[in-house]
């Protein structure tokens, strides 16, 4: 989640073979970016839900076949479940700032709790969580922002210092319950996800406006990081959440929409989004729908690939 949201107009051939984008209707300094080939042919952004709120943290429950996402109206924070197009139910109220979420290896929802300074785990229930577990907590943290899990069970989460950019960190909670600070060199770490094989951690930085990658060591810590992706665009809206498909391609929200890259950091193109896009996840019956949470909107987009968490 950003401390300030920058909404930019996107101009061009939405979902043609290439995308032309500019700062506004009068901007002649336009950029041309291809549409990722992982997007289904003739696919268009479909509005699933709209309200005056900042939406974040999408997670698809493959058993219940429902999309969950977080909602911020000032500090009134909720987890919503999409019942059908245009209709949601409040699945959890007064969340103390649950922001980024992630489908755990056990099929639960992990959540980074910004205001309560916890990392939570929820079991999916019909009308709300049927079980709630505190995974990690520390009252000295800034505001846990995003969370992911590797195949071996380790949980990674970001804790950005948006205001001062001095105490930001990335942590790991290993399977024995130990919580360790593993990255302190990023000014404002935001979105986080791991490679499908659990050997690389990807982290976006809201201050440097780029994404970095870190090799994951056997003990859960990481080695020296490097710039993974810094798109060739004048767009400067902050990197935020991300997801990954079964081929290992990354879907990175920020800098003008959702950028898709290869596992090596090569740009595969841009999915333009009219509003600021905070996060993305795969879901749907076959795992081939990309859901995008944005400022005031939630969209879906048909894809030609499945998400990494779908067989």
C-alpha positions in Angstrom: 0.0 0.0 0.0 1.3 3.5 -0.8 1.4 6.4 1.6 0.3 8.6 -1.3 -1.5 7.2 -4.4 -0.6 8.7 -7.8 -3.4 8.1 -10.3 -2.3 8.5 -13.9 -4.3 8.4 -17.1 -3.4 5.7 -19.5 -4.0 6.4 -23.1 -3.9 4.0 -26.0 -4.8 0.8 -27.6 -6.0 -1.1 -24.6 -5.4 -4.8 -25.3 -4.3 -4.6 -28.8 -0.8 -5.9 -29.8 0.8 -2.9 -28.2 0.0 -0.1 -25.7 0.7 3.6 -26.2 0.8 5.5 -22.9 1.3 9.2 -22.1 1.1 11.3 -19.0 -2.2 12.9 -20.0 -4.4 13.7 -23.0 -2.0 16.5 -24.2 1.3 14.7 -23.6 3.2 14.1 -26.8 6.0 12.2 -25.1 4.3 8.8 -25.5 5.7 5.4 -24.9 5.0 2.1 -26.7 4.9 -1.1 -24.7 3.7 -4.5 -26.0 0.8 -6.3 -24.3 2.1 -9.5 -22.6 1.4 -12.6 -24.5 0.2 -14.3 -21.3 -3.0 -12.2 -21.6 -5.7 -14.1 -23.4 -6.5 -13.0 -27.0 -9.1 -10.2 -27.1 -9.2 -10.0 -23.3 -10.5 -6.8 -21.7 -10.4 -5.5 -18.1 -13.7 -6.5 -16.5 -14.9 -4.4 -13.5 -15.8 -6.7 -10.7 -16.5 -4.2 -7.9 -16.3 -0.5 -7.4 -16.6 1.7 -4.2 -15.0 4.7 -2.6 -12.1 2.8 -1.0 -8.5 1.7 -1.6 -8.5 -2.0 -2.4 -5.5 -4.2 -1.7 -4.4 -7.8 -0.8 -6.3 -10.1 -3.3 -6.3 -13.8 -2.5 -8.3 -16.5 -4.3 -9.6 -19.4 -2.2 -9.5 -22.4 -4.5 -11.7 -24.6 -2.3 -14.4 -22.0 -1.8 -13.9 -20.5 -5.2 -14.1 -16.9 -4.0 -12.0 -13.8 -4.3 -11.0 -12.0 -1.0 -9.4 -8.6 -0.9 -8.8 -5.9 1.6 -10.5 -2.5 1.8 -9.2 0.8 3.3 -11.3 3.8 4.0 -9.0 5.9 6.1 -8.3 3.6 9.0 -11.6 1.6 8.6 -10.2 -1.6 7.3 -12.0 -4.8 6.2 -11.5 -8.0 4.3 -14.2 -8.4 1.7 -15.3 -11.4 -0.2 -16.6 -11.1 -3.8 -20.0 -12.9 -3.9 -20.7 -12.0 -7.5 -20.0 -9.2 -9.9 -20.9 -5.9 -8.1 -21.6 -7.5 -4.7 -19.4 -8.2 -1.7 -19.8 -9.4 1.9 -17.7 -8.2 4.8 -15.8 -11.3 5.7 -13.7 -9.7 8.5 -14.3 -6.2 10.0 -11.9 -4.1 12.1 -8.8 -5.9 10.8 -6.3 -3.4 12.2 -4.9 -2.8 8.8 -4.6 -6.1 7.1 -3.1 -5.1 3.8 -1.2 -7.7 1.7 -2.6 -11.3 1.8 -1.3 -14.6 0.5 -2.7 -18.1 0.1 -0.6 -20.2 2.4 0.8 -23.7 1.7 -2.0 -25.1 4.0 -4.7 -23.3 2.1 -5.2 -20.5 4.7 -5.0 -16.7 4.2 -1.8 -15.0 5.5 -2.2 -11.3 6.2 0.2 -8.5 7.0 -1.4 -6.3 9.6 -0.2 -2.7 9.3 -1.8 -1.0 12.4 -1.7 -4.0 14.7 1.9 -4.9 13.8 1.1 -8.6 13.4 1.3 -11.2 10.6 -1.9 -13.2 10.8 -3.2 -16.6 9.5 -6.9 -17.1 8.9 -8.8 -20.3 8.0 -11.4 -19.7 5.4 -14.9 -19.9 6.9 -18.4 -19.4 5.5 -19.1 -16.1 7.2 -15.6 -15.2 8.5 -12.4 -16.8 9.7 -13.1 -20.1 11.4 -9.7 -20.0 13.1 -7.3 -17.1 13.6 -3.6 -17.5 14.4 -0.9 -14.9 15.1 2.1 -15.9 13.1 4.4 -13.1 14.2 4.1 -9.9 16.2 6.3 -7.0 17.4 5.0 -3.7 18.7 8.2 -2.0 17.4 7.5 -2.8 13.8 6.5 0.1 11.5 3.5 -1.4 9.6 3.8 -4.9 8.1 2.7 -4.5 4.5 3.0 -7.6 2.3 3.6 -11.3 2.9 4.4 -14.5 1.0 5.5 -18.1 1.7 8.1 -20.4 0.1 7.5 -24.1 -0.6 9.5 -25.1 2.5 7.0 -23.1 4.8 9.1 -20.0 5.5 7.1 -16.8 5.6 8.5 -13.5 4.4 7.0 -10.1 5.0 7.9 -6.4 4.5 7.9 -3.7 7.1 8.3 -0.3 5.4 9.1 3.0 7.1 7.2 5.2 4.7 7.7 8.4 6.7 11.4 8.4 7.5 12.8 5.6 5.3 15.3 4.8 8.1 13.9 1.6 9.8 12.4 -0.3 6.9 13.1 -4.1 6.8 12.2 -7.4 5.3 11.7 -10.3 7.7 11.5 -14.1 7.6 9.6 -16.3 10.0 11.1 -19.7 9.6 9.2 -23.0 10.3 10.7 -23.3 13.8 9.0 -20.0 14.7 12.1 -17.8 14.6 11.6 -14.3 13.2 14.7 -12.7 11.6 15.4 -9.4 10.0 17.1 -10.2 6.7 17.0 -7.0 4.5 17.7 -3.5 5.8 19.2 -1.9 2.7 15.9 -1.0 0.9 14.5 2.5 1.8 10.8 1.4 1.5 10.3 -2.3 0.7 6.7 -2.9 -0.3 5.5 -5.9 -2.3 7.2 -9.3 -1.8 7.0 -12.7 -3.4 9.2 -15.8 -3.9 10.1 -17.7 -7.0 8.3 -21.0 -7.5 11.3 -23.0 -6.5 11.8 -21.0 -3.3 15.3 -19.9 -4.3 14.8 -16.2 -5.0 12.9 -13.4 -3.2 11.6 -10.5 -5.1 10.9 -7.2 -3.4 9.6 -3.9 -4.7 10.7 -0.6 -3.3 8.3 2.4 -3.2 11.1 4.9 -2.9 13.6 3.7 -5.4 10.6 2.8 -7.8 12.1 -0.5 -8.9 12.2 -4.2 -8.0 15.1 -6.2 -6.5 15.9 -9.9 -6.3 17.7 -11.7 -3.5 19.1 -15.3 -3.5 17.5 -17.3 -0.6 19.9 -19.2 1.6 19.3 -22.6 3.2 18.6 -20.9 6.6 15.9 -18.6 5.2 18.1 -15.5 5.1 19.1 -13.9 1.8 22.3 -13.0 0.0 23.2 -9.7 -1.7 20.4 -8.2 -3.7 20.5 -6.8 -7.2 18.1 -4.7 -9.4 15.7 -7.2 -11.0 13.5 -4.9 -13.0 13.4 -1.1 -13.6 11.0 -0.5 -16.6 11.8 1.9 -19.4 9.0 4.3 -18.6 8.6 7.8 -17.2 5.8 6.5 -14.9 6.7 7.0 -11.3 3.8 5.6 -9.4 5.2 3.3 -6.7 5.8 -0.4 -7.1 3.3 -2.3 -4.9 2.1 -5.9 -4.8 2.9 -8.7 -7.1 2.1 -12.3 -8.2 3.6 -15.1 -10.2 2.4 -17.6 -12.8 3.3 -21.3 -13.1 6.0 -20.6 -15.6 7.7 -18.2 -13.1 6.8 -15.0 -14.8 6.3 -12.1 -12.4 3.3 -9.7 -12.5 4.4 -6.4 -10.9 1.9 -3.6 -10.0 3.2 0.0 -10.3 5.0 2.2 -12.7 2.0 2.6 -15.0 -0.1 -0.6 -14.6 1.0 -4.2 -14.2 4.4 -5.1 -15.8 5.0 -8.7 -16.7 8.6 -10.0 -16.7 10.4 -13.3 -17.2 12.1 -15.0 -14.3 15.3 -13.3 -15.5 13.8 -9.8 -15.3 13.2 -9.4 -19.0 10.1 -7.2 -19.8 7.3 -9.2 -21.4 5.1 -6.1 -21.6 2.6 -3.9 -19.8 -1.0 -4.4 -18.8 -2.3 -0.8 -18.6 -4.8 0.0 -15.8 -6.8 3.2 -15.6 -6.4 3.6 -11.8 -3.5 3.0 -9.6 -3.1 -0.8 -9.3 -2.1 -1.9 -5.8 -1.9 -5.7 -6.2 -2.7 -8.7 -8.3 -3.4 -12.4 -7.9 -4.4 -15.4 -10.1 -7.8 -17.1 -9.5 -10.9 -18.3 -11.2 -12.2 -21.8 -11.8 -9.1 -22.8 -13.8 -6.6 -20.4 -12.2 -6.4 -18.4 -15.5 -8.0 -15.2 -14.3 -5.9 -12.3 -13.1 -7.6 -10.1 -10.4 -6.3 -6.6 -10.0 -7.1 -4.5 -6.9 -6.9 -0.7 -7.4 -8.0 2.6 -6.1 -11.8 2.4 -6.0 -12.0 -0.6 -8.4 -11.4 -4.4 -8.6 -10.9 -5.8 -12.1 -10.5 -9.3 -13.6 -8.6 -10.2 -16.8 -8.6 -13.5 -18.7 -5.2 -15.0 -19.1 -3.6 -17.8 -21.2 -1.5 -19.0 -18.2 -2.3 -20.3 -14.7 -1.1 -18.9 -11.5 1.7 -20.7 -9.7 -0.6 -22.0 -6.9 -2.8 -23.9 -9.4 -2.0 -27.5 -10.5 
